[in-house]
Amino acid sequence: QQQVKQSPQSLIVQKGGISIINCAYENTAFDYFPWYQQFPGKGPALLIAIRPDVSEKKEGRFTISFNKSAKQFSLHIMDSQPGDSATYFCAVSWANQAGTALIFGKGTTLSVSS
Amino acid sequence: DTAVSQTPKYLVTQMGNDKSIKCEQNLGHDTMYWYKQDSKKFLKIMFSYNNKELIINETVPNRFSPKSPDKAHLNLHINSLELGDSAVYFCASSRPGPLNTEAFFGQGTRLTVV
């Protein structure tokens, strides 16, 4: 059973446009919702994360929107740039349990055309 | 100054061989992980260790054996390598707790079994 469903699988956006990636989860016990960014040949790196007590978090051009009742969260990239071209993964986890791992979505490959 | 370092970065070996991947983190984290990324970029947890104690052991063949000699190191030994083991293996570390659950990933080890 896939615990995190991510869409779309791939996304092409014009420079300056808005990129939106969505994730849905099943288990309401999850309390940590990060987005990771991965460039080719590199390991994933944390981009932005949110806890379930807030509905939105913004860091620069990146915003997470969180809908607890719908069990969904999304990443919005404003003013998308060619340098944002990468694979994006949503993930879920339990924040307070030692050794708990991230459960990742299947990833979205974003291409920003100039 | 690399936070999570893995060696080697590339590993090409024949079926049936035994190989090891080493991982070291200098972040002072208590928890370390091994993730596997397949050819479709899907990231899945294999093992996690907290203070040298095995916490998570996902459904991984027992040919895979993690070893944590101390909190800063988590090595992965693979026996009798098979073609299906070809993937990118990522080591990661984190500090569990309510305020800081970011996982830091190494650059990955691309294992190719021929």
Interface residues (C-beta under 8 A of the other chain):
Chain A: Y32 P34 Q38 G41 K42 G43 P44 A45 L46 A49 T87 F89 S93 A95 N96 Q97 A98 G99 T100 A101 L102 I103 F104 K106 G107 T109
Chain B: V4 D30 T31 Y33 Y35 K40 K41 F42 L43 K44 I45 S48 Y49 N50 N51 E53 I55 I56 F90 A92 P96 G97 P98 T101 E102 A103 F104 F105 G106 Q107 G108
